[in-house]
Amino acid sequence: MKTGIIFDLDGTLWNATKQIAESWNVVFERYDDIDLRLTTKELEQQMGKLMETIADNLLPNIPVERRYKILQECCNYENEYLLTHSGVLYPDIKDIFKKLNEKYSVYIVSNCQCGYIEQFLRKTQLEAYIKDIECFGNTGKNKGENIRLLVKRNSLKAPVYIGDTKGDCDASKEAGVPFIFASYGFGNVTEYAAKIGEMKDLLMLFSGQ
């Protein structure tokens, strides 16, 4: 049985904040009572959070059910927008995944909407290297619960979770999985089992296991 290496997506595998902000702003422009125009930096501060939390943070003056509906509209258009406006994949990931697959199974768990991970995999041509995925949009569960769900579904032994934010760290704790901090991403984390400064550091980290 292979040990599972589970990845966060945004800030860990690629950076699509510019493209996501652009797509959400298109949706915001459709509404006369929304004057918000997101910057990339503002969106980075929301990455890794649950969709409902992001809606609460960005649209606090909009009635609750309507703000959630608008954010869902943003997410739907985001998936469409990424078809022609790809995020930026971090260096050497395809080669790194190929090498990791020789000994390990590789997975993705994100707090994103349905279809986002699939769109990422299509755009980057990484489908062949990912055994399973899970996200908030599929289950309605938080990241910690989804990590546990994926671990159980795939009967993983000694899995690890790799992410770039404190939320990722907290989710790992909730799931009872060691956390590896991708320090090149969006967040600042002080508690972790290991730390990488770039993706290729994983090859050294897992070379002896």
C-alpha positions in Angstrom: 0.0 0.0 0.0 1.4 3.4 -1.0 1.7 6.3 1.4 -0.5 9.2 0.4 0.9 12.6 -0.3 -2.1 15.0 -0.3 -1.7 18.5 -1.7 -3.6 21.8 -1.3 -4.0 23.5 -4.6 -4.0 27.4 -4.6 -0.6 28.7 -3.4 0.8 25.2 -3.3 0.6 23.9 -6.8 -0.2 27.1 -8.8 -1.1 30.7 -8.5 -4.4 31.7 -10.2 -5.2 34.7 -8.0 -4.9 37.2 -10.8 -7.2 35.2 -13.0 -9.7 34.4 -10.3 -9.9 38.1 -9.2 -10.5 39.1 -12.9 -13.3 36.6 -13.2 -15.0 37.6 -10.0 -14.8 41.2 -10.9 -16.7 40.5 -14.1 -19.5 39.1 -12.0 -19.4 41.9 -9.5 -19.8 44.4 -12.3 -23.2 42.8 -13.1 -24.7 44.1 -9.9 -25.4 47.8 -9.3 -25.2 47.5 -5.5 -21.7 45.9 -5.5 -18.8 48.4 -5.9 -16.2 45.9 -4.9 -13.3 45.3 -7.3 -10.9 42.7 -6.0 -7.2 43.1 -6.3 -4.9 40.0 -6.4 -3.5 40.9 -3.0 -7.0 41.1 -1.5 -7.9 37.7 -2.9 -4.7 36.1 -1.7 -5.9 36.9 1.9 -9.0 34.8 1.3 -7.3 31.8 -0.3 -7.9 28.5 1.5 -11.0 29.6 3.3 -14.4 28.1 2.9 -16.6 29.6 0.2 -19.2 30.8 2.7 -16.5 32.5 4.8 -15.1 34.3 1.7 -18.6 35.5 0.8 -19.0 36.8 4.4 -15.7 38.6 4.3 -16.1 40.2 0.8 -19.9 40.9 0.8 -20.8 41.6 4.4 -23.5 44.2 3.4 -25.3 41.8 1.1 -28.1 39.6 2.7 -26.7 36.2 3.6 -28.4 34.0 1.1 -27.9 36.5 -1.7 -24.2 36.9 -1.0 -23.7 33.1 -1.1 -25.6 33.0 -4.4 -23.4 35.7 -5.9 -20.2 34.0 -4.8 -21.5 30.7 -6.3 -22.0 32.7 -9.5 -18.4 33.9 -9.2 -17.1 30.4 -8.8 -19.1 29.1 -11.8 -17.8 31.9 -14.0 -14.3 31.3 -12.6 -14.3 27.7 -13.9 -15.3 29.0 -17.3 -12.8 31.8 -17.3 -9.9 29.5 -16.5 -10.5 27.6 -19.7 -8.9 30.5 -21.6 -7.0 32.3 -18.7 -4.8 29.7 -17.0 -3.1 30.2 -13.6 0.6 29.9 -13.3 1.9 26.5 -12.4 4.8 26.4 -10.0 8.1 25.2 -11.5 8.8 21.5 -12.3 5.6 20.1 -10.9 4.9 17.7 -13.7 8.4 16.1 -13.3 8.1 16.1 -9.5 4.7 14.4 -9.6 6.1 11.8 -12.1 8.9 11.0 -9.7 6.7 10.9 -6.6 4.3 8.5 -8.4 7.1 6.0 -8.5 6.7 5.3 -4.8 3.7 7.3 -3.6 0.1 8.0 -4.4 -0.7 11.7 -5.0 -4.0 13.4 -4.1 -5.5 16.9 -3.9 -7.9 18.3 -1.3 -9.0 21.9 -1.5 -11.7 24.2 -0.2 -12.7 25.1 -3.7 -15.9 24.7 -5.7 -17.0 21.7 -7.8 -15.0 21.5 -11.1 -12.1 23.7 -10.1 -9.6 20.9 -9.3 -10.7 19.2 -12.5 -10.1 22.4 -14.5 -6.7 22.7 -12.9 -5.8 19.2 -13.9 -7.0 19.6 -17.5 -5.1 22.9 -18.0 -1.9 21.6 -16.6 -2.2 18.1 -18.0 -1.6 16.5 -14.6 -4.6 14.1 -14.5 -2.4 11.0 -14.9 -0.5 11.7 -11.7 -3.5 12.3 -9.3 -5.2 9.3 -7.9 -8.1 11.1 -6.1 -9.4 14.5 -5.2 -11.9 16.1 -2.8 -13.2 19.6 -2.2 -15.8 21.6 -0.3 -17.9 21.9 -3.4 -18.4 18.2 -3.6 -19.1 17.4 0.1 -20.0 20.7 1.9 -17.4 19.7 4.5 -14.4 21.7 5.6 -10.8 20.8 4.6 -10.0 18.7 7.7 -13.1 16.6 7.2 -12.3 16.2 3.5 -8.7 15.1 4.2 -10.1 12.4 6.6 -12.7 11.4 4.0 -10.0 11.0 1.3 -7.7 9.1 3.7 -10.4 6.7 4.6 -11.7 6.2 1.1 -8.2 5.3 -0.2 -7.1 3.3 2.9 -4.0 5.5 3.2 -1.3 4.7 5.7 1.0 7.5 7.1 -0.5 10.3 4.8 0.8 13.8 4.9 -0.8 17.1 3.8 1.1 19.8 2.0 -0.2 23.4 2.0 0.7 27.0 2.4 -1.6 28.6 4.9 -2.5 28.4 8.6 -5.9 27.0 7.5 -4.1 24.2 5.9 -2.1 23.6 9.1 -5.3 23.6 11.1 -7.0 21.2 8.7 -4.1 18.8 9.0 -4.4 18.9 12.8 -8.1 18.2 12.6 -7.5 15.3 10.3 -4.6 13.9 12.4 -2.2 14.2 9.5 1.3 15.6 9.6 1.6 19.0 7.9 4.3 20.1 5.4 4.5 23.9 5.0 5.0 25.2 1.5 6.6 28.5 2.5 6.6 29.9 -1.1 2.8 30.2 -1.0 0.4 32.7 0.4 0.5 32.1 4.1 2.8 32.3 7.1 2.8 29.1 9.3 4.9 28.5 12.4 3.9 24.9 13.2 4.7 22.1 10.8 6.3 18.7 10.6 8.5 19.8 7.7 9.0 22.9 5.6 9.8 23.3 1.9 11.0 26.4 0.1 10.2 25.1 -3.4 8.4 22.1 -4.8 11.6 20.1 -5.6 12.5 20.0 -1.9 9.9 17.2 -1.7 12.1 14.9 -3.7 14.8 15.2 -1.0 12.2 15.0 1.8 10.7 11.7 0.5 13.8 10.2 -1.0 14.6 8.1 2.0 11.1 6.8 2.7 
